[in-house]
Amino acid sequence: MKVAIVHNQEEKTLKILPELMECLASHQIEIDADHPEVVISVGGDGTLLSAFHRFNHRLNEVQFLGIHTGHLGFYTDWRDYELVDMVESLKKNGTSMPSIQYPLLDVVVHYRDKENSGHFLALNESVIRRVGKTMVADVLINDRLFEHFRGDGLVVSTPTGSTAYNKSIGGAILHPELPAFQLTEIASLNNIVFRTLGSSMVIAENDWVTIIPDSADDYHLSVDQLAMGNRDIEKITYRLAAEKIQFVATRHLPFFTRVKDAFIGEV
Ligand code: NAD
């Protein structure tokens, strides 16, 4: 088996890396930074997001596994003191590793300037917002005008991303087995003149959402933790991606146990 390691620079992470490498070597698991079968992320959810963006051109060939060096995260099933158990579970399952797949968001952006389009995949979400001035945009569902939006911005999230930024702005939590995505407002302006739905919306798998902002060169677009710069965006189309992310599921916490552990704790 071949694995790649993606890690952050936190002290706790750097401390366990030599032990991880030694453990992999003693189990004859090879490091291959270019063509791995398993990508091991060591750090937090942000590290797993970076690992996804580094290997998102090989989604059919790789499975991801997260080791957390802080609190238990959403994409991390193993803790830093469980390296031996984790490596043994990889060795035991070999190439017939049990896996679980989660939906991703397909993001197509058209810019008004010369470099006129971009295509991205998001694991958590994509955010379009305008800082300093009100964002004004048309929101279309399946090419039909749904509403005129005014406010700070809009977040479009995957089911696994629903517990991240989306949750902070009042969106619902979606079970990741649901093939759907969610559109959630950031501080919409609602008064006698301007009106948006106000609630977040869960969009079905074959539907698509298009956001057409009024022309301005200071829209801030992000895909997970990647900032796409401030550009004049003509339109963005969001739909569920054909690709999915696969996680190693030799150990798998039920989704709502994870949600409870992260947000509620002991009851
Ligand atoms: P990071 O690794 O510090 O992540 C920020 C926090 O979000 C961490 O506590 C992390 O555990 C948590 N997180 C990430 N993905 C999650 C998920 N799917 N479910 C629940 N919690 C999750 O920083 P980063 O590398 O910049 O991470 C980027 C992510 O941070 C973005 O994708 C976005 O979801 C999140 N974020 C949240 C807010 C907010 O809640 N107001 C604002 C900006 C970004």
py3Dmol code that shows the C-alpha trace and the ligand (Angstrom):
import py3Dmol

protein = """\
ATOM      1  CA  MET A   1       0.000   0.000   0.000  1.00  0.00           C
ATOM      2  CA  LYS A   2       1.132   3.552  -0.784  1.00  0.00           C
ATOM      3  CA  VAL A   3       0.223   6.553   1.344  1.00  0.00           C
ATOM      4  CA  ALA A   4       0.852  10.289   1.215  1.00  0.00           C
ATOM      5  CA  ILE A   5       0.965  12.462   4.307  1.00  0.00           C
ATOM      6  CA  VAL A   6      -0.368  16.008   4.449  1.00  0.00           C
ATOM      7  CA  HIS A   7       0.177  17.815   7.718  1.00  0.00           C
ATOM      8  CA  ASN A   8       0.000  21.224   9.333  1.00  0.00           C
ATOM      9  CA  GLN A   9       2.887  22.920  11.122  1.00  0.00           C
ATOM     10  CA  GLU A  10       1.488  22.758  14.674  1.00  0.00           C
ATOM     11  CA  GLU A  11       3.956  21.648  17.333  1.00  0.00           C
ATOM     12  CA  LYS A  12       1.809  18.649  18.308  1.00  0.00           C
ATOM     13  CA  THR A  13       1.674  17.512  14.677  1.00  0.00           C
ATOM     14  CA  LEU A  14       5.414  17.864  14.056  1.00  0.00           C
ATOM     15  CA  LYS A  15       6.052  15.891  17.244  1.00  0.00           C
ATOM     16  CA  ILE A  16       4.145  12.782  16.104  1.00  0.00           C
ATOM     17  CA  LEU A  17       5.318  12.721  12.473  1.00  0.00           C
ATOM     18  CA  PRO A  18       8.553  10.710  13.106  1.00  0.00           C
ATOM     19  CA  GLU A  19       6.547   8.113  15.054  1.00  0.00           C
ATOM     20  CA  LEU A  20       3.997   7.898  12.239  1.00  0.00           C
ATOM     21  CA  MET A  21       6.710   7.443   9.573  1.00  0.00           C
ATOM     22  CA  GLU A  22       8.446   4.772  11.648  1.00  0.00           C
ATOM     23  CA  CYS A  23       5.188   2.935  12.238  1.00  0.00           C
ATOM     24  CA  LEU A  24       4.295   2.981   8.523  1.00  0.00           C
ATOM     25  CA  ALA A  25       7.780   1.718   7.581  1.00  0.00           C
ATOM     26  CA  SER A  26       7.653  -1.107  10.120  1.00  0.00           C
ATOM     27  CA  HIS A  27       4.354  -2.231   8.540  1.00  0.00           C
ATOM     28  CA  GLN A  28       5.845  -2.069   4.990  1.00  0.00           C
ATOM     29  CA  ILE A  29       3.539   0.802   4.024  1.00  0.00           C
ATOM     30  CA  GLU A  30       5.281   2.935   1.435  1.00  0.00           C
ATOM     31  CA  ILE A  31       5.212   6.734   1.194  1.00  0.00           C
ATOM     32  CA  ASP A  32       4.277   7.985  -2.277  1.00  0.00           C
ATOM     33  CA  ALA A  33       3.571  11.698  -2.393  1.00  0.00           C
ATOM     34  CA  ASP A  34       2.312  11.596  -6.005  1.00  0.00           C
ATOM     35  CA  HIS A  35       0.329   8.384  -6.463  1.00  0.00           C
ATOM     36  CA  PRO A  36      -0.988   7.335  -3.050  1.00  0.00           C
ATOM     37  CA  GLU A  37      -3.902   5.012  -2.417  1.00  0.00           C
ATOM     38  CA  VAL A  38      -4.539   6.593   0.974  1.00  0.00           C
ATOM     39  CA  VAL A  39      -3.950  10.235   1.903  1.00  0.00           C
ATOM     40  CA  ILE A  40      -3.318  10.637   5.616  1.00  0.00           C
ATOM     41  CA  SER A  41      -3.981  14.111   6.949  1.00  0.00           C
ATOM     42  CA  VAL A  42      -2.383  15.008  10.286  1.00  0.00           C
ATOM     43  CA  GLY A  43      -3.713  18.128  12.008  1.00  0.00           C
ATOM     44  CA  GLY A  44      -7.302  19.372  11.998  1.00  0.00           C
ATOM     45  CA  ASP A  45     -10.262  19.685   9.650  1.00  0.00           C
ATOM     46  CA  GLY A  46      -8.442  22.498   7.822  1.00  0.00           C
ATOM     47  CA  THR A  47      -5.546  20.098   7.109  1.00  0.00           C
ATOM     48  CA  LEU A  48      -7.955  17.527   5.668  1.00  0.00           C
ATOM     49  CA  LEU A  49      -9.463  20.267   3.487  1.00  0.00           C
ATOM     50  CA  SER A  50      -5.937  21.084   2.202  1.00  0.00           C
ATOM     51  CA  ALA A  51      -5.288  17.376   1.557  1.00  0.00           C
ATOM     52  CA  PHE A  52      -8.534  17.165  -0.424  1.00  0.00           C
ATOM     53  CA  HIS A  53      -7.552  20.142  -2.603  1.00  0.00           C
ATOM     54  CA  ARG A  54      -4.080  18.709  -3.172  1.00  0.00           C
ATOM     55  CA  PHE A  55      -5.422  15.350  -4.375  1.00  0.00           C
ATOM     56  CA  ASN A  56      -8.805  16.290  -5.855  1.00  0.00           C
ATOM     57  CA  HIS A  57      -7.559  15.319  -9.321  1.00  0.00           C
ATOM     58  CA  ARG A  58      -7.342  11.662  -8.124  1.00  0.00           C
ATOM     59  CA  LEU A  59     -10.633  11.247  -6.265  1.00  0.00           C
ATOM     60  CA  ASN A  60     -11.382   7.875  -7.856  1.00  0.00           C
ATOM     61  CA  GLU A  61      -8.023   6.466  -6.803  1.00  0.00           C
ATOM     62  CA  VAL A  62      -7.572   7.782  -3.263  1.00  0.00           C
ATOM     63  CA  GLN A  63      -9.213   7.430   0.099  1.00  0.00           C
ATOM     64  CA  PHE A  64      -8.674  10.004   2.830  1.00  0.00           C
ATOM     65  CA  LEU A  65      -7.992   9.403   6.500  1.00  0.00           C
ATOM     66  CA  GLY A  66      -7.710  12.115   9.147  1.00  0.00           C
ATOM     67  CA  ILE A  67      -5.620  12.056  12.338  1.00  0.00           C
ATOM     68  CA  HIS A  68      -6.454  14.875  14.711  1.00  0.00           C
ATOM     69  CA  THR A  69      -3.773  16.461  16.848  1.00  0.00           C
ATOM     70  CA  GLY A  70      -6.223  18.735  18.677  1.00  0.00           C
ATOM     71  CA  HIS A  71      -9.884  18.216  19.521  1.00  0.00           C
ATOM     72  CA  LEU A  72     -11.766  15.548  17.569  1.00  0.00           C
ATOM     73  CA  GLY A  73     -12.733  17.044  14.208  1.00  0.00           C
ATOM     74  CA  PHE A  74     -15.397  16.366  11.624  1.00  0.00           C
ATOM     75  CA  TYR A  75     -13.120  14.773   9.060  1.00  0.00           C
ATOM     76  CA  THR A  76     -10.750  13.105  11.503  1.00  0.00           C
ATOM     77  CA  ASP A  77     -11.522   9.654  12.883  1.00  0.00           C
ATOM     78  CA  TRP A  78      -8.225   8.994  14.671  1.00  0.00           C
ATOM     79  CA  ARG A  79      -6.427  10.768  17.511  1.00  0.00           C
ATOM     80  CA  ASP A  80      -2.672  11.373  17.691  1.00  0.00           C
ATOM     81  CA  TYR A  81      -2.208   8.726  20.434  1.00  0.00           C
ATOM     82  CA  GLU A  82      -3.738   5.990  18.237  1.00  0.00           C
ATOM     83  CA  LEU A  83      -1.087   5.836  15.480  1.00  0.00           C
ATOM     84  CA  VAL A  84      -0.264   2.149  15.960  1.00  0.00           C
ATOM     85  CA  ASP A  85      -3.949   1.101  15.878  1.00  0.00           C
ATOM     86  CA  MET A  86      -4.516   3.258  12.802  1.00  0.00           C
ATOM     87  CA  VAL A  87      -1.527   1.838  10.881  1.00  0.00           C
ATOM     88  CA  GLU A  88      -2.462  -1.723  11.871  1.00  0.00           C
ATOM     89  CA  SER A  89      -5.990  -1.171  10.561  1.00  0.00           C
ATOM     90  CA  LEU A  90      -4.539   0.015   7.222  1.00  0.00           C
ATOM     91  CA  LYS A  91      -2.224  -2.978   7.027  1.00  0.00           C
ATOM     92  CA  LYS A  92      -4.973  -5.432   7.967  1.00  0.00           C
ATOM     93  CA  ASN A  93      -7.390  -4.174   5.306  1.00  0.00           C
ATOM     94  CA  GLY A  94      -4.775  -3.708   2.567  1.00  0.00           C
ATOM     95  CA  THR A  95      -6.201  -2.826  -0.827  1.00  0.00           C
ATOM     96  CA  SER A  96      -9.775  -3.866   0.068  1.00  0.00           C
ATOM     97  CA  MET A  97     -10.195  -0.985   2.498  1.00  0.00           C
ATOM     98  CA  PRO A  98     -13.803  -0.266   3.590  1.00  0.00           C
ATOM     99  CA  SER A  99     -14.723   3.239   2.526  1.00  0.00           C
ATOM    100  CA  ILE A 100     -17.514   5.768   2.840  1.00  0.00           C
ATOM    101  CA  GLN A 101     -18.339   8.377   0.206  1.00  0.00           C
ATOM    102  CA  TYR A 102     -19.626  11.901   0.699  1.00  0.00           C
ATOM    103  CA  PRO A 103     -21.031  14.409  -1.819  1.00  0.00           C
ATOM    104  CA  LEU A 104     -19.019  17.369  -3.104  1.00  0.00           C
ATOM    105  CA  LEU A 105     -20.062  20.708  -4.554  1.00  0.00           C
ATOM    106  CA  ASP A 106     -19.287  21.619  -8.153  1.00  0.00           C
ATOM    107  CA  VAL A 107     -18.551  25.337  -8.593  1.00  0.00           C
ATOM    108  CA  VAL A 108     -18.310  27.011 -12.006  1.00  0.00           C
ATOM    109  CA  VAL A 109     -17.427  30.705 -12.013  1.00  0.00           C
ATOM    110  CA  HIS A 110     -17.552  33.064 -14.955  1.00  0.00           C
ATOM    111  CA  TYR A 111     -15.641  36.319 -14.601  1.00  0.00           C
ATOM    112  CA  ARG A 112     -16.303  39.495 -16.534  1.00  0.00           C
ATOM    113  CA  ASP A 113     -12.620  40.110 -17.202  1.00  0.00           C
ATOM    114  CA  LYS A 114     -10.282  38.319 -19.617  1.00  0.00           C
ATOM    115  CA  GLU A 115      -9.649  35.135 -17.667  1.00  0.00           C
ATOM    116  CA  ASN A 116     -13.243  34.208 -17.936  1.00  0.00           C
ATOM    117  CA  SER A 117     -14.000  30.992 -16.081  1.00  0.00           C
ATOM    118  CA  GLY A 118     -12.956  28.687 -13.285  1.00  0.00           C
ATOM    119  CA  HIS A 119     -14.087  25.240 -12.164  1.00  0.00           C
ATOM    120  CA  PHE A 120     -13.646  24.042  -8.576  1.00  0.00           C
ATOM    121  CA  LEU A 121     -14.778  21.301  -6.208  1.00  0.00           C
ATOM    122  CA  ALA A 122     -15.675  22.124  -2.605  1.00  0.00           C
ATOM    123  CA  LEU A 123     -15.674  19.700   0.299  1.00  0.00           C
ATOM    124  CA  ASN A 124     -17.213  22.130   2.831  1.00  0.00           C
ATOM    125  CA  GLU A 125     -18.619  25.119   1.000  1.00  0.00           C
ATOM    126  CA  SER A 126     -18.188  28.017  -1.358  1.00  0.00           C
ATOM    127  CA  VAL A 127     -18.821  31.555  -0.138  1.00  0.00           C
ATOM    128  CA  ILE A 128     -19.455  34.686  -2.174  1.00  0.00           C
ATOM    129  CA  ARG A 129     -19.518  37.925  -0.231  1.00  0.00           C
ATOM    130  CA  ARG A 130     -18.781  41.595  -0.500  1.00  0.00           C
ATOM    131  CA  VAL A 131     -17.087  43.466   2.289  1.00  0.00           C
ATOM    132  CA  GLY A 132     -17.670  47.192   2.773  1.00  0.00           C
ATOM    133  CA  LYS A 133     -20.637  47.426   0.424  1.00  0.00           C
ATOM    134  CA  THR A 134     -23.882  45.498   0.093  1.00  0.00           C
ATOM    135  CA  MET A 135     -23.782  42.502  -2.201  1.00  0.00           C
ATOM    136  CA  VAL A 136     -26.597  42.699  -4.728  1.00  0.00           C
ATOM    137  CA  ALA A 137     -27.301  39.556  -6.729  1.00  0.00           C
ATOM    138  CA  ASP A 138     -29.973  37.619  -8.531  1.00  0.00           C
ATOM    139  CA  VAL A 139     -30.458  34.069  -7.309  1.00  0.00           C
ATOM    140  CA  LEU A 140     -31.739  31.599  -9.879  1.00  0.00           C
ATOM    141  CA  ILE A 141     -32.789  27.987  -9.315  1.00  0.00           C
ATOM    142  CA  ASN A 142     -32.658  25.813 -12.441  1.00  0.00           C
ATOM    143  CA  ASP A 143     -32.234  29.000 -14.522  1.00  0.00           C
ATOM    144  CA  ARG A 144     -35.448  30.568 -13.143  1.00  0.00           C
ATOM    145  CA  LEU A 145     -35.165  33.803 -11.186  1.00  0.00           C
ATOM    146  CA  PHE A 146     -35.929  33.007  -7.532  1.00  0.00           C
ATOM    147  CA  GLU A 147     -35.068  36.234  -5.675  1.00  0.00           C
ATOM    148  CA  HIS A 148     -33.048  39.446  -5.674  1.00  0.00           C
ATOM    149  CA  PHE A 149     -30.538  39.155  -2.826  1.00  0.00           C
ATOM    150  CA  ARG A 150     -29.120  42.072  -0.860  1.00  0.00           C
ATOM    151  CA  GLY A 151     -26.846  41.510   2.086  1.00  0.00           C
ATOM    152  CA  ASP A 152     -23.329  40.398   3.015  1.00  0.00           C
ATOM    153  CA  GLY A 153     -23.193  37.202   0.993  1.00  0.00           C
ATOM    154  CA  LEU A 154     -24.292  33.646   0.325  1.00  0.00           C
ATOM    155  CA  VAL A 155     -22.875  30.301   1.427  1.00  0.00           C
ATOM    156  CA  VAL A 156     -23.439  27.141  -0.590  1.00  0.00           C
ATOM    157  CA  SER A 157     -22.480  24.062   1.382  1.00  0.00           C
ATOM    158  CA  THR A 158     -22.184  20.296   1.042  1.00  0.00           C
ATOM    159  CA  PRO A 159     -23.817  17.962   3.593  1.00  0.00           C
ATOM    160  CA  THR A 160     -20.482  17.453   5.420  1.00  0.00           C
ATOM    161  CA  GLY A 161     -19.854  21.207   5.208  1.00  0.00           C
ATOM    162  CA  SER A 162     -23.263  21.887   6.757  1.00  0.00           C
ATOM    163  CA  THR A 163     -21.710  21.686  10.249  1.00  0.00           C
ATOM    164  CA  ALA A 164     -19.054  24.293   9.376  1.00  0.00           C
ATOM    165  CA  TYR A 165     -19.645  27.899   8.213  1.00  0.00           C
ATOM    166  CA  ASN A 166     -23.228  27.037   7.229  1.00  0.00           C
ATOM    167  CA  LYS A 167     -24.088  26.142  10.826  1.00  0.00           C
ATOM    168  CA  SER A 168     -22.653  29.409  12.161  1.00  0.00           C
ATOM    169  CA  ILE A 169     -25.103  31.374  10.000  1.00  0.00           C
ATOM    170  CA  GLY A 170     -28.172  29.366  10.959  1.00  0.00           C
ATOM    171  CA  GLY A 171     -28.217  26.726   8.206  1.00  0.00           C
ATOM    172  CA  ALA A 172     -29.553  23.224   8.838  1.00  0.00           C
ATOM    173  CA  ILE A 173     -27.330  20.234   9.435  1.00  0.00           C
ATOM    174  CA  LEU A 174     -27.628  17.709   6.602  1.00  0.00           C
ATOM    175  CA  HIS A 175     -26.845  14.035   7.004  1.00  0.00           C
ATOM    176  CA  PRO A 176     -24.017  13.328   4.512  1.00  0.00           C
ATOM    177  CA  GLU A 177     -25.884  10.390   3.002  1.00  0.00           C
ATOM    178  CA  LEU A 178     -28.339  12.920   1.534  1.00  0.00           C
ATOM    179  CA  PRO A 179     -27.390  13.784  -2.031  1.00  0.00           C
ATOM    180  CA  ALA A 180     -28.183  17.498  -1.684  1.00  0.00           C
ATOM    181  CA  PHE A 181     -26.589  20.868  -1.054  1.00  0.00           C
ATOM    182  CA  GLN A 182     -27.651  23.966   0.832  1.00  0.00           C
ATOM    183  CA  LEU A 183     -27.921  27.700   0.128  1.00  0.00           C
ATOM    184  CA  THR A 184     -27.707  29.932   3.209  1.00  0.00           C
ATOM    185  CA  GLU A 185     -27.774  33.718   3.492  1.00  0.00           C
ATOM    186  CA  ILE A 186     -25.261  35.871   5.337  1.00  0.00           C
ATOM    187  CA  ALA A 187     -27.032  38.889   6.837  1.00  0.00           C
ATOM    188  CA  SER A 188     -29.655  39.511   4.163  1.00  0.00           C
ATOM    189  CA  LEU A 189     -31.386  42.882   4.056  1.00  0.00           C
ATOM    190  CA  ASN A 190     -35.106  42.371   4.556  1.00  0.00           C
ATOM    191  CA  ASN A 191     -37.475  45.317   4.790  1.00  0.00           C
ATOM    192  CA  ILE A 192     -40.432  46.875   2.971  1.00  0.00           C
ATOM    193  CA  VAL A 193     -38.298  47.325  -0.159  1.00  0.00           C
ATOM    194  CA  PHE A 194     -35.986  44.303  -0.273  1.00  0.00           C
ATOM    195  CA  ARG A 195     -37.076  40.721   0.268  1.00  0.00           C
ATOM    196  CA  THR A 196     -35.327  37.369   0.308  1.00  0.00           C
ATOM    197  CA  LEU A 197     -36.562  34.022   1.576  1.00  0.00           C
ATOM    198  CA  GLY A 198     -34.571  34.343   4.813  1.00  0.00           C
ATOM    199  CA  SER A 199     -34.425  30.586   5.453  1.00  0.00           C
ATOM    200  CA  SER A 200     -31.696  28.328   4.174  1.00  0.00           C
ATOM    201  CA  MET A 201     -32.743  26.069   1.303  1.00  0.00           C
ATOM    202  CA  VAL A 202     -31.816  22.447   0.681  1.00  0.00           C
ATOM    203  CA  ILE A 203     -31.403  21.833  -3.041  1.00  0.00           C
ATOM    204  CA  ALA A 204     -31.989  18.418  -4.642  1.00  0.00           C
ATOM    205  CA  GLU A 205     -29.276  16.527  -6.457  1.00  0.00           C
ATOM    206  CA  ASN A 206     -30.290  17.288 -10.035  1.00  0.00           C
ATOM    207  CA  ASP A 207     -31.046  20.965  -9.449  1.00  0.00           C
ATOM    208  CA  TRP A 208     -28.650  23.866  -9.717  1.00  0.00           C
ATOM    209  CA  VAL A 209     -28.315  27.356  -8.289  1.00  0.00           C
ATOM    210  CA  THR A 210     -26.911  30.330 -10.171  1.00  0.00           C
ATOM    211  CA  ILE A 211     -25.847  33.570  -8.521  1.00  0.00           C
ATOM    212  CA  ILE A 212     -25.548  36.623 -10.774  1.00  0.00           C
ATOM    213  CA  PRO A 213     -24.080  39.543  -8.846  1.00  0.00           C
ATOM    214  CA  ASP A 214     -24.362  43.166  -9.996  1.00  0.00           C
ATOM    215  CA  SER A 215     -21.119  44.237 -11.643  1.00  0.00           C
ATOM    216  CA  ALA A 216     -18.407  45.163  -9.121  1.00  0.00           C
ATOM    217  CA  ASP A 217     -14.747  44.210  -8.844  1.00  0.00           C
ATOM    218  CA  ASP A 218     -14.669  43.482  -5.123  1.00  0.00           C
ATOM    219  CA  TYR A 219     -16.564  40.218  -4.690  1.00  0.00           C
ATOM    220  CA  HIS A 220     -14.719  37.822  -2.492  1.00  0.00           C
ATOM    221  CA  LEU A 221     -15.139  34.202  -3.533  1.00  0.00           C
ATOM    222  CA  SER A 222     -13.836  31.260  -1.531  1.00  0.00           C
ATOM    223  CA  VAL A 223     -13.911  27.500  -1.972  1.00  0.00           C
ATOM    224  CA  ASP A 224     -13.326  25.869   1.418  1.00  0.00           C
ATOM    225  CA  GLN A 225     -10.281  27.701   2.813  1.00  0.00           C
ATOM    226  CA  LEU A 226      -9.059  28.814  -0.618  1.00  0.00           C
ATOM    227  CA  ALA A 227      -9.584  32.487  -1.431  1.00  0.00           C
ATOM    228  CA  MET A 228     -10.135  33.049  -5.145  1.00  0.00           C
ATOM    229  CA  GLY A 229      -9.237  36.754  -5.000  1.00  0.00           C
ATOM    230  CA  ASN A 230     -11.425  39.791  -5.518  1.00  0.00           C
ATOM    231  CA  ARG A 231     -12.830  39.760  -9.050  1.00  0.00           C
ATOM    232  CA  ASP A 232     -15.779  41.006 -11.052  1.00  0.00           C
ATOM    233  CA  ILE A 233     -17.909  37.875 -11.162  1.00  0.00           C
ATOM    234  CA  GLU A 234     -20.452  37.510 -13.951  1.00  0.00           C
ATOM    235  CA  LYS A 235     -22.110  34.392 -12.517  1.00  0.00           C
ATOM    236  CA  ILE A 236     -21.474  31.320 -10.391  1.00  0.00           C
ATOM    237  CA  THR A 237     -23.287  28.024 -10.876  1.00  0.00           C
ATOM    238  CA  TYR A 238     -23.466  25.505  -8.069  1.00  0.00           C
ATOM    239  CA  ARG A 239     -24.594  21.893  -8.351  1.00  0.00           C
ATOM    240  CA  LEU A 240     -23.791  18.573  -6.732  1.00  0.00           C
ATOM    241  CA  ALA A 241     -20.566  17.237  -8.232  1.00  0.00           C
ATOM    242  CA  ALA A 242     -20.377  13.990 -10.170  1.00  0.00           C
ATOM    243  CA  GLU A 243     -17.297  13.161  -8.064  1.00  0.00           C
ATOM    244  CA  LYS A 244     -17.406  12.124  -4.415  1.00  0.00           C
ATOM    245  CA  ILE A 245     -14.780  12.034  -1.698  1.00  0.00           C
ATOM    246  CA  GLN A 246     -13.962   8.617  -0.231  1.00  0.00           C
ATOM    247  CA  PHE A 247     -12.881   8.221   3.371  1.00  0.00           C
ATOM    248  CA  VAL A 248     -11.265   5.145   4.887  1.00  0.00           C
ATOM    249  CA  ALA A 249     -13.977   3.630   7.059  1.00  0.00           C
ATOM    250  CA  THR A 250     -12.089   1.048   9.100  1.00  0.00           C
ATOM    251  CA  ARG A 251     -13.396   3.049  12.023  1.00  0.00           C
ATOM    252  CA  HIS A 252     -16.422   5.165  11.480  1.00  0.00           C
ATOM    253  CA  LEU A 253     -18.348   7.314  13.931  1.00  0.00           C
ATOM    254  CA  PRO A 254     -22.092   7.691  13.174  1.00  0.00           C
ATOM    255  CA  PHE A 255     -22.700  11.211  11.849  1.00  0.00           C
ATOM    256  CA  PHE A 256     -25.036  12.376  14.599  1.00  0.00           C
ATOM    257  CA  THR A 257     -22.692  11.002  17.300  1.00  0.00           C
ATOM    258  CA  ARG A 258     -20.021  13.226  15.770  1.00  0.00           C
ATOM    259  CA  VAL A 259     -22.407  16.191  15.739  1.00  0.00           C
ATOM    260  CA  LYS A 260     -23.379  15.575  19.369  1.00  0.00           C
ATOM    261  CA  ASP A 261     -19.746  15.158  20.481  1.00  0.00           C
ATOM    262  CA  ALA A 262     -18.742  18.384  18.724  1.00  0.00           C
ATOM    263  CA  PHE A 263     -21.616  20.657  19.651  1.00  0.00           C
ATOM    264  CA  ILE A 264     -23.504  19.228  22.640  1.00  0.00           C
ATOM    265  CA  GLY A 265     -21.139  17.041  24.696  1.00  0.00           C
ATOM    266  CA  GLU A 266     -22.425  15.123  27.719  1.00  0.00           C
ATOM    267  CA  VAL A 267     -26.170  15.385  28.324  1.00  0.00           C
TER     268      VAL A 267
END
"""
ligand_1 = """\
44
NAD
P -9.624 25.705 10.566
O -8.981 24.417 10.283
O -9.190 26.504 11.703
O -11.200 25.483 10.626
C -12.003 26.406 11.256
C -12.927 25.649 12.186
O -13.943 25.036 11.411
C -12.246 24.543 13.003
O -12.764 24.544 14.299
C -12.654 23.278 12.250
O -12.699 22.111 13.075
C -14.051 23.673 11.803
N -14.520 22.904 10.663
C -13.966 22.782 9.436
N -14.694 21.970 8.673
C -15.754 21.592 9.437
C -16.883 20.782 9.203
N -17.092 20.212 8.023
N -17.780 20.613 10.212
C -17.610 21.200 11.403
N -16.562 21.990 11.697
C -15.652 22.190 10.703
O -9.532 26.742 9.383
P -9.572 26.667 7.856
O -8.536 25.802 7.324
O -9.594 28.071 7.413
O -10.982 25.957 7.605
C -11.812 26.446 6.644
C -13.219 26.244 7.089
O -13.494 27.090 8.194
C -14.167 26.690 6.018
O -14.435 25.657 5.103
C -15.375 27.122 6.803
O -16.357 26.108 6.889
C -14.859 27.375 8.197
N -15.148 28.772 8.508
C -16.127 29.001 9.407
C -16.505 30.296 9.695
C -17.592 30.523 10.675
O -18.078 29.521 11.238
N -17.993 31.755 10.901
C -15.889 31.382 9.060
C -14.908 31.101 8.120
C -14.553 29.781 7.852
"""
view = py3Dmol.view(width=600, height=400)
view.addModel(protein, "pdb")
view.setStyle({"model": 0}, {"cartoon": {"style": "trace"}})
view.addModel(ligand_1, "xyz")
view.setStyle({"model": 1}, {"stick": {}})
view.zoomTo()
view.show()
